[in-house]
Amino acid sequence: MIELNDIIPGKTPEEKNGAGQQKPFDKQKWAEEKQQTRKNVYDLIDETATSVFRDSPKFRTYLDVQSRFDRYSINNALLVTAQKPKATSLKDYNAWKDAGTPVKKDETSMYILEPGEKYTREDGSIGVSMNVKRVFDISQTSAEPSKDEVKPIDERLLMKALINRLSVDIEPVDEMSSPQKHDDALFDEQRQTIYVKRNLETPQLFRALAREIALSDYAAEMPEYSRPSKLFKAVCVSYMLCKRFGIDTRDMIIHLPASFANKTPQEIREDLNEIRSEANAILARMSRTLEQNKSARANDKERQDAR
């Protein structure tokens, strides 16, 4: 027979007197701590936005993060940049546990924002509250590190996906006209044509075309388009797409315009969102083409196997 007294730990004198009992839940203190955490997170977003627009290496790091987390909002990409810029996959503690790859002991969580409940603003419009969420990167779990972050895609297929479904023409040329003779590609708004040099290596061709395609999209959206006003953002779009598909970016130079140093955090986020939106628009077009090609090849294989 097992005596319960043998397996139930005895209480200390302090616990018997109530000193060791759990303190009652302080709702007000919990709410204050939650509000302070929320404020700290938004302060970090503003601080990071300002710092990346004043430091080229930091800005490049932000673009790396946003290219990996293309579905993340600007705020969350900035939070990842500030807290764990090399992160590749983020989940909360329970999600990693449910996936069979629990978080390692003593790992520190990071914060991102997730949509909460809807609410009605004073003007009658509907808003969505944002909640602070603690997450961990896959590197903080027992999961084996991924060896191939970007799976290579056939070069011809990749270029076909990039130029498919465009509203402008593409014309190969032997040499660009002055003063753009050193450019590998150039969008001509008047002729609605992207001119591109022949015999370029794939990285050069992809980088140049992605930049000019972004410019052609900006021109289609803007009543008063000017190349200088959008060139920096188009270069950023090209960089993000290159990172997304494993195209070499080591030779890409990204100069932050001097005027950006004076922008407010809100203005910076608006600029970053414009870059993100255009990169995702091109990525969506490319993904449709790549998926169609994948389906076509799968059907061809089925027909061959059936013979």
N, C-alpha and C positions, 0 to 999 in steps of 0.2 A: 504494500500500500504506500502511495506517495502522499506525504504530508504537505499541504499547501504552504505551511510556514517554511518548509525547506527550500521552496523554489521561488517564493515571493520575497523580494528584497525588503528588509526591514527599514522603517523610516528613522531618520536621525531625529534627535530632540528638536532641532530647529524646524524640521518639516512637520513634526507632530504639533508644534505650536503655531504652524501656519506660515512661517517665514519662507519655507521652500516652495510654497504653492505658486502656481502660474499666475502672473499678474493679469488682471482683467483687461480685455481689449479696449484700447483708447482710440476710439473712432476719430476724434478730432486730431490727435497727433498723427494718426495714419494718413488722414486727408492732407495735413500740412506737409508731411514728408513726401507724399505723392505729388503734390503741387510743386514742391521744391525740385524734385527730380525732373519733372516736366520742364520747369524753367531752365534748369541746367542743360537739358538736352537741346532746347531751342537756342540757348546762348551758344552752345557748342556749334550748332549749325551756322549761326551768324558769324562766329569767329573763324570757322573753317572756310566759309564762302569768301570772306575778306582775305584770308591768308593765301588761298589758292590763286586768287586774281592778282596777287602781288609777287608771286614766286613761280617761275616757269617750271622747275622740277616738281613742285607740289601740284601745280596744275596738271602736269603730265600724269602724276600719280592719280589724281582725281579722274582723268579720262580713262586710265587703266581700270579703275574700279567701276565706273559707269558702263564701260564696254563689257565687263564680266557680268554685271548685274543690270542688264539692259531694261528689265521690267521694274527696277526699283525707281522710286521717285527721286527727284533731285535732293530733297532733304535726307533721305536714307543713304544715298550715294555719298553725300558729304559726311554723314555720321560714320560710315564705314571707312572713309578716307582718314578721318580723324582718329579712329580707334583701332582699326585693324586693316590697313590698306592692302594686305596680301591675302585677305579672306577670299574664299572661293565658293563656299556653300554655308548658309546660315540657317539654323533652326533653334527653337527653344529647347530647354533641358529635357522636357518630356518627349518631344518629337524625336530627339536623338536616341533617347532610351527606347522608345517604341520601335525605332528602326533597327534596334539591336546593336547600336554603336554608342553606348553611354558616354557622357562627358567625363573626362579624366578628373581625378581628385585635385582640388585646389585651383582649378581653372577659373579665371575671372570672366564674367559675362560682359557683353557690350550692349549698348542700347540702340534700338531702331524704333520707328513709329509704325503703327498699324491702324487701319481704319476701325473706328468704333461705331457708336450709334449715330443715326441721323438726327438732325435738329432743324428747327425753322429759325432763320435769321429775322432781324427786325424788318427787313424789306420784303419778307415773305418767301425768299428763296430758301432752298434746302441745302444745308451744309452737313458735313460728316466730321464728327469729332475724331481726333487722333490720340491713340493711347500709346504710352511708352511700353516697349516690350524688351525683355532681356533675351538675348540670343548668344549662341556660341558658334564658332567656325568649325568646320569638319576637322581642321588640324588640332582642335582641342578635344577630340573624341578618340575612341579606340579604332576608328575606321582606318584602313590602309590608305596612304596617300595616293592620289591619282597620278599616274605617270604621263598620260597624254591628255593635257588640258584641252587642246584643240586638235580635232581630227582633221587630217589633210583632205582637201577636196580637189578633184581633178581641175587643173588650171583652166582648161578650155571651158569646162562646165561653170566654173566660178565666174569667169569673164562673161559668159553668156548670161548668167543670172544677173550680173551687175548692169548690163546694158539692155536687158529685156524690159518691155513695157514702158519705154521712155516716150515722152511727148516731143522730144527733139531728135534731130538727125545726128549721126556720127560719121565724120568724114576723115579718113586717113590722109595725111600729108607728109611730104618729105622734110619740110622745114616750116617753122612758124614765121609769120610776118613780123617785122619789127613793130613795136618794141618788145613783143612777147617771144622773141626768137629763142630764148632759153627755157621757155616752158615746154613741158612734155604734152600738155593738152590745154585747150582754151575754148571756153564757151562764148559764142558770138550771139548776143541777144537779138540783134537785128535779123540775122539769118536763121536764128533758132537752130543752130548747129554747133556741135562740139567737134573741134578739129583736134586730131591726135596724131602725134608723130608715129611713123612706121618703125617696126623692128625694135620696139622697147622690150626690155625684160619684164616678166610678169609683175614683180613688185612695183616697178616704176609705172607700168601701165595701169595697174589697179589703183595705186595712190592718186595718180593724176586724173583718171576718169572719175573716181569717187568724188574728188574735190569739185570737178566741173559739173557733175550731175547734181550735186548739192546746190551749186550756184544756179543751175538752170531751174531747179525747184523753187529756190528763193525768188528768182525773177518772175516765175509764174504766179507767185503768191503776192508780190508787191507791186502796187501801182507805179511807184517811183523807185525802181531797182537801180543800184549802183554796185559795181563789182567791189570797189574798195570797202564798202560798208559791210559786206558779207564774206569777204575772203577769209578772214580769220576763223569764222565759224565753220566755213566750208572745209578748211584745213583740219579743224577738230573733228568734223564728221568723218572725213577720210581716215584720220588716225584711228578713230573708234572702230570703224568697219575693218580696217587692217588688223587691229588687235582681235576682233571677233573671229576673223577667218585665218589667223596665223600668218598674215603677211608681214614681212620684215619692216619694222618702223625705226630702226636705229638711225637711219639717215634723215628721218623727218625732223625738221626744225620748226618749233612752235614758239613764235615770239608773241608775248603778251602785249597788246597795245598799251601805250603809256596812259591813255585816258581811262583804262579800266581801274587804275589804282584809286580813283576818286569815286567809284560807284558805291552805292549803298548795298547792304546784303540783299535787299529785296530786288534791286536792279540786277545784281549778279545772278540771283536765282532765275530771273526771267531770261537772261542770256543763256545760262546753262540749260534751261528747259527748251529753248529754241534749238540748241545744238542736239540735245537728246531726242527731241521730236523728229528732227530731220534724219538723224541716223537711224532711228527706229522705222521711219517711213521707207527708207531705202532697204533696210534689212527685211521688212515685211514683203516688199516686192521680190527680193532675192529669194526669200524662203519659199514663196509660192512656186517659183520656177524650179528651185532645187527639189522641192517635194514632188512636183509633177514629173520631173526627170526620174526621181527615185521610184515612183509608182510605175512609170513606163518601163524601166529596166526590170522591175519585179515581174511585170506582166510578160515581158519577153522571155524571162527565165522560166516562167511557168509553162509558156508555150513550147519552149525548147525541151523542157523535162517531159512534156506530155507526148513528144514525138517518139 
